[in-house]
């Protein structure tokens, strides 16, 4: 199992590096238009992960109905 985890981690890392390298071959105009979208996606992903990661900690501190109403709001 550990070998699978390491293998797919390496595969994902190599894929990310290849994607970043491929990005350099795009024309300058496309890169200027694409970078703000990619930054927005990255920020949204990080905020979503942080927000979803705080829900279990909140459920330990307060009743579930309060936390879920806050999430829905």
N, C-alpha and C positions, 0 to 999 in steps of 0.2 A: 504494500500500500504506500509506503514511504517513497518507493521508487516511482510510482505513478505521480505522486504529488510533486516530486522534484522534476520529473520529466515534463509535466504540463506547465510547471512554473517556468522552466527554461524555454519551453515552446512559446509561452505567452510573452516572455521577455524578448525573445528573438523576433517575434511578430511585431511587438511594439517598436523595437529598434528599426526593423525593416519599414514599417509604416512611417516612422519619423524620417528615415532616409529618403523614402519615396516622396515625401512632402517637399523635400528640397528640389526635386526635379520639376515641380509645378511652376508655371510662369508667375512672375511677381504679382501681377494683377489678381490672379486667383488666390494666391497666398494672402494678400491683403484683405480680400473679402472673406476668406475662410477662417482666418485666425480669430476674429471676434466671436464667431459662432462656436469654435472649438473651446475657447476660453469660457464662454457662457455655459456650455455643456459641462465642462470640468467643474465650474463653481456649483452648478446645480447638483451634480453628482456628489460632491463633497458635502454640501449642505444637507442633501437628502440622507446620506449615510450617517451624518452626525445626528440629525433629527431622529431618524429611526433607531439609532443606537441609544438615545436618551429615553426612549419609551419604557424599556424594562426597568431602568433606574427610577423613573417616575412612578411606575406601578408598585415599587417597593415602598415609596414614601407616602403615597396618597391612594385613596380609593380608586378603583378602576374606572368608575363612571366619570369622575372628575378629569382624569387623564384623557379618556377617550373623547370627552366633550371638548377638551382643549385641542386635541389633535384634529377633530372635525372642524373646529372654529378656525 
